[in-house]
Amino acid sequence: MRPIAMYLCLFALAVVALMPAETLAQSCAMCGSSFTDPNDPTVRAFNWSILMLICAPYLMFGSIGGWIVYKYWHARDRRPVSPVAYLAPSQKEGML
């Protein structure tokens, strides 16, 4: 990586790290003022719907990644064997 890009990334990381926590945790005004009682069924349903929306992309990409890893590991077990491996030891020496 170029030195200028590295310094820019470090600067951006420092700016984000030094921000107050309240700035990073802000939500929209509607969500902050409407859903104040955590025991309300509407609030619980809203929280579960947000959880499902957040989990869906991770589940999709995790499934695709798991399938790729599964195919990779099982493809290693089914590599084609060289025809030379089937020859008798005397025939292998004669081929050299």
N, C-alpha and C positions, 0 to 999 in steps of 0.2 A: 504494500500500500504506500502511496506517496506520503511524504511527511506533512504536507498541507492538509490532506484528507484526514490523516490520523489526528492532527491537532484540532481540526474542526469537529471530529467525532468526540474527542475528549472534552472539548468545550461544551458541546451539546449535552453530553452526559453529566457534566458538572452543573450545568444550568438546571437540568431536571432533578438532580440529586439535592440541590440547594433550595428548591421551591418549597414553600410551606405545604404541609400535608393537606390543609383545608383547600388549597388551590387544586390539588390533584383529585380530591374526593368530591368535587362539586357535581351535582346532577342538575337536571332541568328543574325549573321552579315548580312545575306541575307535580312531579313525583315527590319532591321534598315537602310540599305543603298538603297534598291530598292524602298520602298514606302515612299517617302518624301512629295509628294504633296497630301494633304487631299482631294482636289476636283477632283482628277483623278478618273474616273469610275472604273478602275481596283483596285485602293486602297480601294474605298468604297465597292466593291464586296468582296475583300479579308477580310476587317473588318467584313462585315456581315457574311461571311462564318465562321470566327472564333467565332462570337457570337452564331451562330447556333450549332457549335460543342461543345461549352461550355454549352449551354442550354439543349441539348438533354439528358444528364444523369440526370440532375436535374428534368426535366419533367418526365422522365421515373420513377425514384424513388419516386417522389412526387405523381405520379398517383397511384403507387402501395401502398404507404403509405396511401393515401386518401381512396383507396378501402378497405384497412384493417380497417381503422377507421370507415368507413361507415358500413361495415359488423359487426363490434363489437357493434356499437350503435344500429343497428337494431336487432341484436341477443338478446340484453337485453330486447327489447319489446316483443319478442316471447318466453320467458321462459315458460316451461311447468308448469301448475298450479298443485299443490298438490291435490290428490283426496279428501283429508280431507276438502278442501275448499268448495266442492260441497255438503257436508253433512249438514243436518239441525242442529241447535244449540243443540237440545235434543240428537241427535245421537252422536255429538262430546263429550258431557258430559258422555254418557254411555260408550264410548271407553276408557276413562281414568280409 
